[in-house]
Amino acid sequence: MTRTKKVLATIALMLGITAAAASPALADQHAPVAPPDSHAPVAPLDRHAP
């Protein structure tokens, strides 16, 4: 490979590594969050004696 191709390949590799390292942080900032629920998600336990 010529020197120009080596430099371009190195830059492309570095950009790919940087994008892969930054993507979890970018996804974490834009994660949709549901509003907190004020009700119980399951029915209360039955406390009656048999």
C-alpha positions as CSV (number, residue, x, y, z in Angstrom):
1,M,0.0,0.0,0.0
2,T,1.1,3.5,-0.6
3,R,1.7,5.9,2.2
4,T,-1.6,7.8,1.4
5,K,-3.6,4.6,1.6
6,K,-2.0,3.7,4.9
7,V,-2.8,7.1,6.4
8,L,-6.4,7.0,5.2
9,A,-6.8,3.5,6.5
10,T,-5.4,4.5,9.9
11,I,-7.7,7.5,10.1
12,A,-10.8,5.4,9.1
13,L,-9.8,2.9,11.8
14,M,-9.4,5.6,14.4
15,L,-12.8,7.1,13.5
16,G,-14.5,3.7,13.8
17,I,-12.9,3.0,17.2
18,T,-13.9,6.5,18.4
19,A,-17.5,6.0,17.2
20,A,-17.7,2.6,18.8
21,A,-16.4,3.9,22.1
22,A,-18.7,7.0,22.1
23,S,-22.0,5.3,21.0
24,P,-23.0,3.9,24.5
25,A,-22.6,7.3,26.0
26,L,-24.7,8.9,23.2
27,A,-27.4,6.3,23.5
28,D,-27.5,6.7,27.3
29,Q,-28.3,10.4,27.0
30,H,-31.2,9.9,24.7
31,A,-32.8,6.9,26.3
32,P,-36.6,7.4,26.7
33,V,-37.7,7.3,30.3
34,A,-41.3,6.5,31.3
35,P,-42.8,8.7,34.0
36,P,-42.8,7.1,37.4
37,D,-46.0,5.1,38.2
38,S,-48.0,6.0,41.3
39,H,-49.8,2.7,41.5
40,A,-48.7,-0.8,42.3
41,P,-47.8,-2.9,39.2
42,V,-49.2,-6.1,40.8
43,A,-52.2,-7.0,42.9
44,P,-51.7,-6.9,46.6
45,L,-51.2,-10.2,48.4
46,D,-54.2,-11.9,49.9
47,R,-53.9,-11.8,53.6
48,H,-57.0,-13.7,54.5
49,A,-56.7,-16.8,56.6
50,P,-58.0,-20.0,54.9
